[in-house]
Amino acid sequence: ASSYQMAVACRLHNGTSGILVAGKCHTGVEVPSVGSILGEEGPALLRSPRSWAVSLGVAVLYTYFMSSWARAWMKPVANVAAQPVCCCWRWARTGGCWRRLVVLAAATALWLLFTLQRWGPLPSPTRSALLTTPLS
């Protein structure tokens, strides 16, 4: 069995819109549209410093890669910023398999720390759920 369903919009006799669920029109839930998503998430994105930082970072990187003038102008800063990355890249490339494993372990550890910090640990299932859940 699958829980995938297409949202079907409906309208009550008084003009209130909703979504059709099990043959009944439920108000208070609307079919997502570009306008409704922008209306809900747009203000949060505009107030978010992380959103602005990522947008600015993408714009700077794009400008750096696409403009020879920007590359020449940002070269002193780019060389200083790229130095640690180039050093680590050379260290991993010139070493044996164990160095690549160290880089993979470090990347996995950073990903795991970020995930735990952002969303917390996974909830552990209860003993009764483990005993009653079929294996097939």
N, CA, C and O of each residue as an XYZ file, in Angstrom:
544
protein
N       0.839     -1.187      0.000
C       0.000      0.000      0.000
C       0.875      1.238      0.000
O       1.958      1.248      0.585
N       0.398      2.275     -0.659
C       1.153      3.515     -0.751
C       0.314      4.652     -0.194
O      -0.914      4.629     -0.277
N       0.977      5.638      0.368
C       0.265      6.796      0.907
C       0.329      7.977     -0.058
O      -0.059      9.090      0.298
N       0.815      7.742     -1.274
C       0.948      8.830     -2.240
C      -0.415      9.158     -2.841
O      -1.093      8.273     -3.363
N      -0.811     10.405     -2.771
C      -2.060     10.852     -3.367
C      -1.856     12.225     -3.975
O      -1.032     13.012     -3.510
N      -2.610     12.497     -5.011
C      -2.594     13.824     -5.611
C      -3.608     14.695     -4.885
O      -4.733     14.267     -4.625
N      -3.211     15.900     -4.564
C      -4.123     16.836     -3.912
C      -5.150     17.314     -4.925
O      -4.803     17.738     -6.027
N      -6.422     17.240     -4.540
C      -7.508     17.687     -5.400
C      -8.198     18.845     -4.696
O      -8.702     18.710     -3.581
N      -8.208     19.972     -5.368
C      -8.834     21.162     -4.788
C     -10.350     21.045     -4.865
O     -10.887     20.441     -5.793
N     -11.029     21.619     -3.897
C     -12.490     21.658     -3.900
C     -12.937     23.010     -3.347
O     -12.158     23.740     -2.734
N     -14.210     23.322     -3.580
C     -14.755     24.596     -3.117
C     -16.145     24.341     -2.529
O     -16.988     23.687     -3.142
N     -16.356     24.874     -1.326
C     -17.658     24.740     -0.682
C     -18.654     25.718     -1.298
O     -18.268     26.609     -2.055
N     -19.938     25.551     -0.973
C     -20.993     26.414     -1.509
C     -20.806     27.887     -1.143
O     -21.296     28.763     -1.855
N     -20.088     28.176     -0.020
C     -19.873     29.568      0.376
C     -18.597     30.157     -0.236
O     -18.252     31.305      0.047
N     -17.891     29.380     -1.076
C     -16.700     29.876     -1.753
C     -15.392     29.550     -1.067
O     -14.325     29.882     -1.583
N     -15.452     28.895      0.105
C     -14.240     28.521      0.829
C     -13.554     27.371      0.099
O     -14.194     26.390     -0.281
N     -12.244     27.507     -0.092
C     -11.512     26.453     -0.798
C     -10.897     25.486      0.196
O     -10.669     25.824      1.358
N     -10.634     24.291     -0.273
C     -10.029     23.268      0.558
C      -9.479     22.143     -0.293
O      -9.242     22.307     -1.489
N      -9.278     20.992      0.342
C      -8.765     19.813     -0.346
C      -9.736     18.667     -0.116
O     -10.236     18.469      0.992
N      -9.994     17.917     -1.177
C     -10.896     16.783     -1.117
C     -10.175     15.597     -0.495
O      -9.185     15.111     -1.041
N     -10.675     15.126      0.660
C     -10.109     13.971      1.353
C     -11.260     13.024      1.671
O     -12.215     13.402      2.349
N     -11.163     11.791      1.177
C     -12.177     10.750      1.423
C     -13.577     11.242      1.058
O     -14.541     10.965      1.772
N     -13.685     11.967     -0.046
C     -14.983     12.412     -0.524
C     -15.535     13.648      0.150
O     -16.636     14.083     -0.189
N     -14.807     14.235      1.101
C     -15.276     15.435      1.792
C     -14.279     16.568      1.581
O     -13.070     16.342      1.521
N     -14.798     17.787      1.468
C     -13.947     18.955      1.268
C     -13.504     19.490      2.628
O     -14.323     19.952      3.422
N     -12.203     19.422      2.883
C     -11.651     19.901      4.147
C     -11.061     21.290      3.938
O     -10.133     21.472      3.150
N     -11.610     22.262      4.653
C     -11.101     23.630      4.549
C      -9.916     23.796      5.488
O      -9.678     22.953      6.353
N      -9.192     24.855      5.321
C      -8.030     25.108      6.161
C      -6.769     24.482      5.594
O      -5.670     24.734      6.089
N      -6.920     23.673      4.564
C      -5.785     23.067      3.883
C      -5.909     23.470      2.423
O      -6.972     23.307      1.824
N      -4.859     23.982      1.859
C      -4.933     24.405      0.469
C      -3.882     23.691     -0.368
O      -2.845     23.263      0.140
N      -4.165     23.572     -1.643
C      -3.209     22.979     -2.572
C      -2.032     23.942     -2.690
O      -2.232     25.124     -2.970
N      -0.806     23.455     -2.480
C       0.341     24.365     -2.578
C       0.483     24.941     -3.977
O       0.351     24.235     -4.977
N       0.752     26.223     -4.025
C       1.012     26.898     -5.293
C       2.220     27.801     -5.098
O       2.680     28.011     -3.975
N       2.718     28.323     -6.183
C       3.867     29.222     -6.084
C       3.529     30.412     -5.202
O       4.342     30.827     -4.376
N       2.336     30.963     -5.371
C       1.929     32.122     -4.580
C       1.807     31.814     -3.101
O       2.246     32.598     -2.260
N       1.203     30.658     -2.778
C       1.034     30.340     -1.360
C       2.370     30.029     -0.689
O       2.589     30.396      0.466
N       3.255     29.358     -1.407
C       4.574     29.044     -0.842
C       5.386     30.317     -0.651
O       6.009     30.503      0.395
N       5.386     31.198     -1.652
C       6.104     32.468     -1.504
C       5.510     33.316     -0.385
O       6.240     33.989      0.342
N       4.191     33.284     -0.247
C       3.549     34.053      0.810
C       3.931     33.569      2.200
O       4.066     34.372      3.123
N       4.106     32.251      2.354
C       4.460     31.707      3.666
C       5.961     31.732      3.923
O       6.391     32.107      5.013
N       6.763     31.341      2.943
C       8.201     31.180      3.150
C       9.024     32.396      2.737
O      10.154     32.559      3.197
N       8.480     33.242      1.887
C       9.224     34.415      1.426
C       9.690     35.332      2.540
O      10.875     35.663      2.590
N       8.803     35.760      3.442
C       9.251     36.628      4.538
C      10.308     35.978      5.429
O      11.228     36.651      5.893
N      10.179     34.669      5.669
C      11.188     33.977      6.500
C      12.544     33.963      5.793
O      13.582     34.129      6.433
N      12.533     33.766      4.478
C      13.794     33.778      3.728
C      14.431     35.163      3.739
O      15.651     35.290      3.848
N      13.606     36.197      3.626
C      14.142     37.555      3.610
C      14.722     37.956      4.962
O      15.639     38.775      5.017
N      14.199     37.389      6.062
C      14.717     37.715      7.391
C      15.875     36.812      7.823
O      16.492     37.048      8.861
N      16.167     35.788      7.033
C      17.171     34.802      7.435
C      18.579     35.229      7.018
O      18.839     35.399      5.827
N      19.497     35.406      7.983
C      20.879     35.737      7.626
C      21.554     34.604      6.842
O      22.390     34.860      5.975
N      21.192     33.363      7.144
C      21.779     32.235      6.416
C      21.385     32.286      4.943
O      22.216     32.029      4.072
N      20.136     32.613      4.659
C      19.677     32.716      3.278
C      20.443     33.798      2.526
O      20.873     33.594      1.390
N      20.608     34.948      3.170
C      21.353     36.037      2.542
C      22.815     35.650      2.322
O      23.378     35.956      1.271
N      23.435     34.985      3.291
C      24.839     34.599      3.159
C      25.034     33.597      2.025
O      25.985     33.711      1.251
N      24.138     32.616      1.924
C      24.251     31.629      0.843
C      24.031     32.303     -0.510
O      24.766     32.035     -1.460
N      23.036     33.166     -0.603
C      22.773     33.869     -1.865
C      23.963     34.725     -2.274
O      24.362     34.722     -3.439
N      24.527     35.455     -1.325
C      25.686     36.293     -1.621
C      26.889     35.439     -2.006
O      27.627     35.786     -2.927
N      27.089     34.326     -1.307
C      28.195     33.424     -1.637
C      28.082     32.853     -3.036
O      29.075     32.788     -3.761
N      26.886     32.440     -3.425
C      26.677     31.922     -4.779
C      26.932     33.013     -5.813
O      27.541     32.749     -6.850
N      26.476     34.228     -5.547
C      26.693     35.333     -6.484
C      28.186     35.657     -6.630
O      28.660     35.902     -7.739
N      28.925     35.659     -5.516
C      30.367     35.940     -5.575
C      31.097     34.836     -6.324
O      31.960     35.118     -7.156
N      30.759     33.577     -6.038
C      31.411     32.474     -6.748
C      31.115     32.527     -8.242
O      32.017     32.334     -9.057
N      29.875     32.783     -8.605
C      29.511     32.874    -10.019
C      30.290     34.002    -10.705
O      30.820     33.830    -11.803
N      30.347     35.142    -10.045
C      31.088     36.271    -10.615
C      32.565     35.934    -10.746
O      33.190     36.265    -11.754
N      33.126     35.280     -9.741
C      34.545     34.899     -9.769
C      34.833     33.950    -10.925
O      35.834     34.115    -11.623
N      33.968     32.954    -11.139
C      34.210     31.978    -12.199
C      33.952     32.536    -13.587
O      34.604     32.115    -14.542
N      33.027     33.467    -13.727
C      32.623     33.932    -15.048
C      33.330     35.204    -15.510
O      33.297     35.504    -16.703
N      33.956     35.951    -14.633
C      34.548     37.229    -15.014
C      36.063     37.210    -14.795
O      36.535     36.993    -13.679
N      36.810     37.438    -15.866
C      38.267     37.495    -15.728
C      38.679     38.721    -14.905
O      39.664     38.667    -14.168
N      37.936     39.819    -15.026
C      38.230     41.007    -14.237
C      38.063     40.705    -12.744
O      38.895     41.105    -11.931
N      36.974     39.992    -12.386
C      36.739     39.662    -10.981
C      37.809     38.704    -10.456
O      38.234     38.818     -9.306
N      38.246     37.756    -11.301
C      39.316     36.847    -10.874
C      40.597     37.608    -10.598
O      41.279     37.336     -9.610
N      40.936     38.561    -11.458
C      42.150     39.355    -11.246
C      42.017     40.231    -10.004
O      42.975     40.381     -9.244
N      40.846     40.806     -9.796
C      40.633     41.702     -8.666
C      40.611     40.948     -7.335
O      41.089     41.459     -6.322
N      40.047     39.709     -7.339
C      39.935     38.928     -6.107
C      41.090     37.954     -5.901
O      41.072     37.172     -4.950
N      42.097     37.989     -6.780
C      43.179     37.011     -6.704
C      43.897     36.998     -5.344
O      44.142     35.912     -4.817
N      44.244     38.145     -4.755
C      44.919     38.086     -3.453
C      44.080     37.392     -2.369
O      44.614     36.618     -1.575
N      42.795     37.663     -2.335
C      41.914     37.048     -1.345
C      41.695     35.571     -1.676
O      41.695     34.722     -0.784
N      41.508     35.275     -2.960
C      41.245     33.898     -3.367
C      42.448     33.001     -3.088
O      42.276     31.852     -2.681
N      43.660     33.506     -3.300
C      44.850     32.696     -3.035
C      44.962     32.347     -1.552
O      45.281     31.211     -1.201
N      44.702     33.310     -0.694
C      44.774     33.062      0.750
C      43.681     32.075      1.166
O      43.932     31.179      1.973
N      42.477     32.232      0.625
C      41.365     31.352      0.991
C      41.551     29.941      0.439
O      41.135     28.971      1.071
N      42.171     29.820     -0.732
C      42.331     28.514     -1.367
C      43.545     27.748     -0.845
O      43.645     26.542     -1.070
N      44.447     28.402     -0.170
C      45.678     27.756      0.287
C      45.426     26.528      1.162
O      46.012     25.482      0.884
N      44.590     26.592      2.201
C      44.344     25.385      3.006
C      43.685     24.259      2.209
O      44.001     23.086      2.405
N      42.763     24.622      1.305
C      42.084     23.610      0.493
C      43.074     22.925     -0.434
O      43.059     21.701     -0.565
N      43.938     23.709     -1.080
C      44.942     23.133     -1.988
C      45.922     22.252     -1.228
O      46.327     21.201     -1.723
N      46.300     22.670     -0.044
C      47.229     21.885      0.766
C      46.609     20.536      1.137
O      47.260     19.498      1.015
N      45.371     20.550      1.582
C      44.686     19.301      1.939
C      44.461     18.427      0.712
O      44.577     17.203      0.788
N      44.144     19.044     -0.406
C      43.937     18.297     -1.652
C      45.227     17.588     -2.069
O      45.210     16.403     -2.400
N      46.347     18.320     -2.050
C      47.631     17.702     -2.407
C      47.999     16.597     -1.428
O      48.511     15.556     -1.840
N      47.746     16.807     -0.139
C      48.069     15.805      0.878
C      47.290     14.514      0.611
O      47.851     13.422      0.700
N      46.002     14.635      0.285
C      45.177     13.451      0.041
C      45.534     12.784     -1.282
O      45.503     11.557     -1.377
N      45.874     13.572     -2.310
C      46.163     13.010     -3.636
C      47.512     12.309     -3.695
O      47.654     11.299     -4.384
N      48.507     12.834     -2.978
C      49.849     12.250     -3.084
C      50.061     11.089     -2.131
O      51.039     10.354     -2.265
N      49.172     10.910     -1.178
C      49.328      9.830     -0.210
C      48.684      8.548     -0.691
O      48.158      8.474     -1.802
N      48.732      7.567      0.140
C      48.129      6.284     -0.182
C      46.641      6.284      0.092
O      46.024      7.326      0.314
N      46.085      5.087      0.068
C      44.649      4.899      0.279
C      44.235      5.352      1.679
O      43.113      5.822      1.871
N      45.113      5.216      2.635
C      44.767      5.577      4.012
C      44.483      7.063      4.149
O      43.656      7.463      4.969
N      45.168      7.894      3.348
C      44.907      9.339      3.420
C      43.508      9.663      2.902
O      42.817     10.524      3.447
N      43.103      8.968      1.848
C      41.749      9.190      1.333
C      40.700      8.739      2.354
O      39.643      9.355      2.488
N      41.007      7.669      3.061
C      40.104      7.200      4.109
C      40.014      8.205      5.260
O      38.949      8.383      5.851
N      41.135      8.861      5.573
C      41.122      9.895      6.617
C      40.228     11.056      6.184
O      39.450     11.571      6.986
N      40.335     11.466      4.927
C      39.505     12.563      4.416
C      38.036     12.147      4.432
O      37.172     12.933      4.821
N      37.752     10.916      4.011
C      36.374     10.420      4.020
C      35.829     10.358      5.449
O      34.682     10.735      5.690
N      36.641      9.889      6.393
C      36.206      9.820      7.794
C      35.954     11.216      8.359
O      34.985     11.427      9.088
N      36.828     12.173      8.022
C      36.642     13.546      8.504
C      35.368     14.162      7.918
O      34.611     14.820      8.631
N      35.134     13.948      6.622
C      33.916     14.482      5.994
C      32.669     13.842      6.602
O      31.675     14.526      6.844
N      32.719     12.534      6.846
C      31.586     11.849      7.459
C      31.339     12.356      8.876
O      30.190     12.554      9.271
N      32.406     12.568      9.641
C      32.261     13.074     11.003
C      31.652     14.478     11.000
O      30.782     14.771     11.820
N      32.096     15.346     10.092
C      31.531     16.696     10.005
C      30.056     16.648      9.624
O      29.236     17.375     10.186
N      29.725     15.788      8.664
C      28.331     15.634      8.249
C      27.484     15.143      9.417
O      26.391     15.660      9.649
N      27.976     14.151     10.153
C      27.246     13.602     11.284
C      27.052     14.652     12.388
O      25.964     14.767     12.953
N      28.105     15.412     12.691
C      27.988     16.465     13.706
C      26.972     17.526     13.300
O      26.165     17.970     14.117
N      27.019     17.928     12.034
C      26.066     18.921     11.542
C      24.644     18.386     11.635
O      23.735     19.092     12.072
N      24.452     17.127     11.219
C      23.124     16.528     11.244
C      22.592     16.426     12.671
O      21.433     16.755     12.923
N      23.421     15.977     13.598
C      22.988     15.863     14.991
C      22.693     17.230     15.598
O      21.742     17.381     16.366
N      23.504     18.221     15.255
C      23.293     19.571     15.789
C      22.018     20.176     15.215
O      21.274     20.859     15.919
N      21.773     19.924     13.941
C      20.634     20.545     13.263
C      19.312     19.883     13.631
O      18.345     20.576     13.948
N      19.252     18.528     13.594
C      17.995     17.822     13.784
C      17.955     16.943     15.032
O      16.900     16.403     15.365
N      19.070     16.790     15.720
C      19.081     15.972     16.931
C      19.194     14.491     16.607
O      19.151     14.096     15.442
N      19.338     13.679     17.640
C      19.475     12.241     17.397
C      18.155     11.627     16.934
O      17.080     12.176     17.176
N      18.258     10.483     16.266
C      17.069      9.774     15.832
C      16.335      9.233     17.052
O      16.968      8.802     18.016
N      15.014      9.252     17.018
C      14.279      8.677     18.140
C      14.436      7.160     18.138
O      14.388      6.525     17.084
N      14.622      6.592     19.307
C      14.762      5.144     19.371
C      13.380      4.514     19.437
O      12.507      5.005     20.152
N      13.176      3.423     18.691
C      11.858      2.790     18.703
C      11.580      2.131     20.054
O      12.497      1.710     20.760
N      10.331      2.054     20.386
C       9.969      1.416     21.644
C      10.074     -0.094     21.507
O      10.043     -0.628     20.399
N      10.196     -0.771     22.626
C      10.343     -2.227     22.613
C       9.111     -2.893     22.008
O       9.247     -3.869     21.272
N       7.916     -2.391     22.300
C       6.702     -2.998     21.759
C       6.631     -2.835     20.246
O       6.144     -3.728     19.552
N       7.111     -1.702     19.722
C       7.118     -1.503     18.273
C       8.071     -2.473     17.601
O       7.790     -2.967     16.509
N       9.203     -2.751     18.249
C      10.150     -3.705     17.680
C       9.586     -5.122     17.680
O       9.862     -5.899     16.766
N       8.809     -5.458     18.687
C       8.266     -6.807     18.788
C       7.080     -7.025     17.855
O       6.845     -8.154     17.424
N       6.334     -5.984     17.534
C       5.127     -6.151     16.722
C       5.332     -5.833     15.253
O       4.443     -6.119     14.451
N       6.461     -5.255     14.859
C       6.701     -4.899     13.474
C       7.102     -6.134     12.680
O       8.057     -6.815     13.052
N       6.383     -6.446     11.575
C       6.768     -7.607     10.767
C       8.082     -7.342     10.033
O       8.383     -6.202      9.680
N       8.849     -8.384      9.809
C      10.150     -8.240      9.163
C      10.031     -8.228      7.649
O      10.951     -7.749      6.986
N       8.974     -8.718      7.079
C       8.885     -8.809      5.619
C       8.311     -7.592      4.989
O       8.180     -7.533      3.766
